[in-house]
Amino acid sequence: MSDSNNNHLDSIFQIIADDAMMGFIVFEIENNNCIYANKLACRLLEVGMDQNFSKLTVDCMIPPPVKTEVMSGFRQLNTDMFANEGLYQGVMIQKLNGHQFIGNLGVKKDIVNGKEHLVLMVQDTTIQMKLQREVTAKQVEIRAAYESLVQQNKQLLELDKAKDKFISMTTHELRTPTSAMLATTDVLINKLYDTDEERDEFIQMIYDQGKALLELINDVLDLSKIQAGRMDYYIQQHNLTPIVEDEIEQQENMAQLNNLTIHTDFPDIMPKVWVDDIRIRQVIRNLISNAIKYNRKDGQIFIKLEHSPEFNLVRLYVEDTGHGIPEEQQHAVFNEFETLGSVSNHQKGTGLGMPISRQMMQEMGGTICLKSEVSKGSTFWLEIPTEQVLENPDSYRERPSLEDDLAAI
């Protein structure tokens, strides 16, 4: 091939190399001189408009050591890469101005005219890597959202099952007192009794069943009000001891019928608490009623008041000696529409008492807690504030009088 043809080919290769879409850099290994860098390489490494690539050295492309966590999965350019031919992806490369970029680096060694040369092929992948990371992050976010939706769907299905069970139990609870009332009323209408004492017993049965039915309806209505945010609270300072003593007295007969003994431990001096007196009575009544209902025959009930000045609260403990609640079932005690047991063997009631009590305590700035051990019994306790802790000051108000209520109608 003639010299003119060679020169022509050299010109073609020079044009191809200069305009290539990958940076090409050639070093003489012996003296570390850069003898060639195409346009893209000069632009990537910030050589300058004059493209004076002679200022390039192998060392200036190696960034200073950085912490491992800063690399975030990228490799740092080092002298070992220059010593071994190959393609290195995701490499941190330094520009002449000290800035860095992420790129792919190809390393090749050639001998030309007896001299060993190092040929570097550089490609900037910073934008691609950034996009890839953003896509990966989005995929993680989408996967997390999907898993969250799956979990929510599972919870909704469980809630739907719980509601079905609740409806079955509530239907059972409504039917039982209603059937009993109708049957007893039929006895009275047809005078199927022998003595006045039997008649009075039948009347008492109707009253008891009617009361149970009213309590059932009140539970459902209370829950509906709470969920709709329509439950009114009138929080004032009250002495808790007489309230507890009154609730114990009202349920003393029921405890005696079940051969249960109630023990109390009340300090002589207790600070006043901030509560709605009607709502706190409802909560306390529910705790004592459950301690009676779920206790053993000839069992014990321990009711204790305790002042915790360091936390600005009073604790009311109600402890029973019943069968206890397994740890894996304790969460269901405070969940709406969940009851322990089946329709056929559950205790009387809707199972709404504890969820309602929890909501009421939270609305009054307090809490209700549970500790239970199987075969030993359960302890429920209330933590009731002795100071105003609610953010909404409107909750601290006096209860309207009956005349005020009638005037508002």
Helices and strands as residue ranges (DSSP letters): H 3-18, E 23-28, E 33-37, H 39-44, G 53-55, G 59-61, H 68-71, E 75-76, H 79-83, E 86-94, E 100-112, E 115-124, H 126-189, H 196-227, E 236-238, H 240-257, E 261-265, E 273-275, H 277-293, E 300-308, G 309-311, E 313-320, G 327-334, H 353-363, E 367-373, E 377-385, G 393-395, H 402-408
